[in-house]
C-alpha cells in the first residue's frame, strides 16, 4: 500500500515569529512575514535615515533594509551566522496567509528587517496581547503593538506598519518609485 506524502500545514495556533535584538525578545505576526532569509548584498543610499542600511535586490524587487539595532539606538554589530533578515509586508491591512498571492499585496511594500537571530515560531495560546507600556519619547520608533510571553520570556510584538513612514521617506528621497507587480512605476 502506498503512503500518502502530504505536506504539513501551518499550525494556526503559531501566529508569531520570534527574534532577538540584543538581549530583548521581539516578534512579528506571521501574517505579515513573507520569508526569513540570510543577509543579501546591500547598496547604501546617500542621505537615508540612519536606521536604513540601504536597499537590496530580493528576487527582482528592490527592498529597503532596516537595521532594527540602529533604529532602537543600539550599536551595529558584525553579521554572524545567526543574523537574519525578516521580509515583512508593511502598509496594508494584514490578511490571513492563505489569502496572500505570491506577489506583494496591493497597497503594501516589502521591507527587509535585520535581526540578530530568529528564535522560534509560537502562538499566544488564544490570549490577547497585553497593551504596550507607554514609555514616552520613542514609542513610535519602537512600534510595539503589544506584549506577550513565550517560554517564560517577555516578548514585544512589533507593528510592521510603523515602518511604512521610514520607507516612504527613503524612496521619495532617493527618487525610487515603487511599482506593484504588473504596474508601471509612478
C-alpha positions, 0 to 999 in steps of 0.5 A, spaced: 500 500 500 502 506 498 503 512 503 500 518 502 506 524 502 502 530 504 505 536 506 504 539 513 500 545 514 501 551 518 499 550 525 494 556 526 495 556 533 503 559 531 501 566 529 508 569 531 515 569 529 520 570 534 527 574 534 532 577 538 535 584 538 540 584 543 538 581 549 530 583 548 525 578 545 521 581 539 516 578 534 512 579 528 505 576 526 506 571 521 501 574 517 505 579 515 512 575 514 513 573 507 520 569 508 526 569 513 532 569 509 540 570 510 543 577 509 543 579 501 548 584 498 546 591 500 547 598 496 547 604 501 543 610 499 546 617 500 542 621 505 537 615 508 535 615 515 540 612 519 536 606 521 536 604 513 542 600 511 540 601 504 536 597 499 537 590 496 535 586 490 530 580 493 528 576 487 527 582 482 524 587 487 528 592 490 527 592 498 529 597 503 533 594 509 532 596 516 537 595 521 532 594 527 539 595 532 540 602 529 533 604 529 532 602 537 539 606 538 543 600 539 550 599 536 551 595 529 554 589 530 558 584 525 553 579 521 554 572 524 551 566 522 545 567 526 543 574 523 537 574 519 533 578 515 525 578 516 521 580 509 515 583 512 509 586 508 508 593 511 502 598 509 496 594 508 491 591 512 494 584 514 490 578 511 490 571 513 496 567 509 492 563 505 489 569 502 496 572 500 498 571 492 505 570 491 506 577 489 506 583 494 499 585 496 496 591 493 497 597 497 503 594 501 511 594 500 516 589 502 521 591 507 527 587 509 528 587 517 535 585 520 535 581 526 540 578 530 537 571 530 530 568 529 528 564 535 522 560 534 515 560 531 509 560 537 502 562 538 499 566 544 495 560 546 488 564 544 490 570 549 490 577 547 496 581 547 497 585 553 497 593 551 504 596 550 507 600 556 507 607 554 514 609 555 514 616 552 519 619 547 520 613 542 514 609 542 513 610 535 520 608 533 519 602 537 512 600 534 510 595 539 503 593 538 503 589 544 506 584 549 506 577 550 510 571 553 513 565 550 517 560 554 517 564 560 520 570 556 517 577 555 516 578 548 514 585 544 510 584 538 512 589 533 507 593 528 510 592 521 506 598 519 510 603 523 515 602 518 511 604 512 513 612 514 521 610 514 520 607 507 516 612 504 521 617 506 527 613 503 524 612 496 521 619 495 528 621 497 532 617 493 527 618 487 525 610 487 518 609 485 515 603 487 511 599 482 506 593 484 507 587 480 504 588 473 504 596 474 508 601 471 512 605 476 509 612 478 
